[in-house]
Amino acid sequence: MAPTIVRDGQFRLFFFSREETSIHVYVAHVDGKAKFWLTPQVVWANHTGLSVAQIRQAQAVVNAYLKERQDAWNHHFGS
């Protein structure tokens, strides 16, 4: 299951609920996706198919929705 946290333009933020316990988020785009670690700060982990500019845009979206991401993670995992 990959709960959608938010959609922003061409980006969809989500996480896989059974992947790992480290706080992270994926950002999907029509061209590919990127994974970001969120603690202790937002850091790009990996990507497929995205340009450097798209990765920067994706990171900006992640930063813009940190509270929503935290709320979704806590709601899903009961923290």
C-alpha positions as CSV (number, residue, x, y, z in Angstrom):
1,M,0.0,0.0,0.0
2,A,1.3,3.4,-0.9
3,P,-0.8,6.1,0.8
4,T,-0.8,9.4,-1.1
5,I,0.1,12.3,1.1
6,V,-0.5,15.2,-1.2
7,R,-0.6,16.1,-4.9
8,D,1.1,19.3,-6.1
9,G,1.2,20.0,-9.8
10,Q,2.9,17.1,-11.5
11,F,4.1,15.6,-8.2
12,R,2.5,13.1,-5.9
13,L,4.1,12.5,-2.5
14,F,3.7,9.0,-1.0
15,F,5.4,6.3,1.0
16,F,5.3,2.5,1.0
17,S,3.9,1.3,4.3
18,R,5.8,-1.9,4.4
19,E,9.2,-0.8,3.1
20,E,11.1,0.4,6.1
21,T,10.7,2.3,9.4
22,S,13.1,5.2,8.6
23,I,11.0,8.3,7.8
24,H,11.1,8.9,4.1
25,V,8.9,10.0,1.2
26,Y,8.7,9.3,-2.5
27,V,7.8,11.9,-5.0
28,A,6.3,10.6,-8.3
29,H,6.3,12.5,-11.5
30,V,5.2,11.3,-15.0
31,D,9.0,11.1,-15.9
32,G,10.1,9.0,-12.8
33,K,10.3,9.2,-9.0
34,A,12.7,10.2,-6.3
35,K,13.1,9.1,-2.7
36,F,14.0,11.6,0.1
37,W,15.0,10.9,3.7
38,L,13.3,13.3,6.0
39,T,15.2,13.2,9.3
40,P,17.2,14.8,10.6
41,Q,16.7,16.9,7.4
42,V,15.4,16.5,3.9
43,V,18.0,14.7,1.9
44,W,17.7,13.2,-1.6
45,A,18.3,9.4,-1.4
46,N,17.9,8.2,-5.0
47,H,15.8,8.6,-8.2
48,T,14.9,7.1,-11.5
49,G,14.1,9.1,-14.7
50,L,14.1,12.6,-13.2
51,S,16.4,15.4,-14.3
52,V,18.4,17.5,-11.8
53,A,15.9,20.3,-12.2
54,Q,13.0,17.9,-11.5
55,I,14.8,16.6,-8.4
56,R,15.2,20.1,-7.1
57,Q,11.5,20.8,-7.8
58,A,10.6,17.5,-6.0
59,Q,12.6,18.5,-3.0
60,A,10.9,21.9,-2.9
61,V,7.5,20.1,-2.8
62,V,8.7,17.8,0.0
63,N,9.9,20.8,2.0
64,A,6.6,22.6,1.4
65,Y,4.6,19.7,2.8
66,L,6.6,18.5,5.7
67,K,3.8,18.8,8.2
68,E,1.4,16.9,6.0
69,R,4.0,14.2,5.5
70,Q,4.6,13.9,9.2
71,D,0.9,13.8,10.0
72,A,0.3,11.1,7.3
73,W,3.2,9.0,8.6
74,N,2.1,9.3,12.3
75,H,-1.5,8.5,11.3
76,H,-0.5,5.4,9.3
77,F,2.0,4.0,11.8
78,G,0.2,5.2,15.0
79,S,3.1,7.3,16.3
